[in-house]
Amino acid sequence: MASGVSVMPLQVAFEIRPAVEAAGASADLPVARRHLLCGVALAEALRQVQGAIDMQVALTLALEVVFGMTKMVPMSNRAFEAATREGASPA
């Protein structure tokens, strides 16, 4: 059962950034190739749900993630803290 708590996807992306950077560092992956980690994570998520949801839905979700993230600029810690202090959602 869902807890009723929701978190903005952008906030989750921001919060897991240290884990992504650590994974890249442990794999000696240059920052410019960080997109490879994200692609592998997305592919793994699709693999995990392949028997549970229609593949057209999975593809649509994957493309929404990819297209949405192409429009995003990574938020710095300073900008995130300022947005949090002001009570604004980090967008």
N, C-alpha and C positions, 0 to 999 in steps of 0.2 A: 504494500500500500504506500502511496506517495505521502510524503510528510507535509506537503503543502508549501514547502519552502522553495522558492525559485531563485536562481542566480543568473544574471545576465551572461550570455555566452562570452562577451568581450571580457567580463570580469574573470571568468574561468580561464580564458586564454592568458590573461595577464598573470593570474596567480600560478599557473603551471609553467610559466616561462622559465623560472630557475631550473625546473626539472628537465625541460627541453635543452636548455643550455648545458646542463651537467651531462646529459646523455650525449650531446654533440661533442663536448670536450673529452669525455671518456672514450669516444670513438675516433678521436683526433680529426673531427669533421670541422672544416673551416666555417665560420659564421655565414659566409656567403652561400654555403650549401645546406643551411639549416632547413630549407624547404624539403630536402630529402627525408628528414625525420618526420615532418608533418605528412608527407605523402605516404610513407610507410604506415604511420599511425592511422590515417584515413583508410588505407587499403585493409588493414587489420580489422578495423571496426566493421567494414563492409563484409569481410570474411566471416566475422562472428555472427552477423545477422542474416547471412545468406539463406538460411532455411526458415527464418522467422518472418521476413517481410518480402514483399514483391520486389524484384530487382529493379523495376522501373522507379519505385519509390526510393530505393537505396541510391540509385543513380541520381535522382533529383536532389536528394539530401546532400550527396557528395558534391554535386555541382553548386548547390547553394552555399556550401561551406567554402569551396574554392573561390567562387565569384565574390562572395562577401568579404573574404580575407584579402582579396586583391585590392580592395578599396580602403583597407585599413593601414594606418601608420602605427607601428609599435609605440605604445605609450611608455614614457619614462616613469620611473618611480616617483620623481618629483611631481609630474603632471597628475599621476594617479592620486597621490596624497592630497594635492590641491583640490582635485575634483571631489574627493571624499570629504575633506573639510568643508567644502561649500555645499555638501549635500546633493551634489549632482551625480548622476550615474556616469561612470567612466566611459564616455563614447567619443 
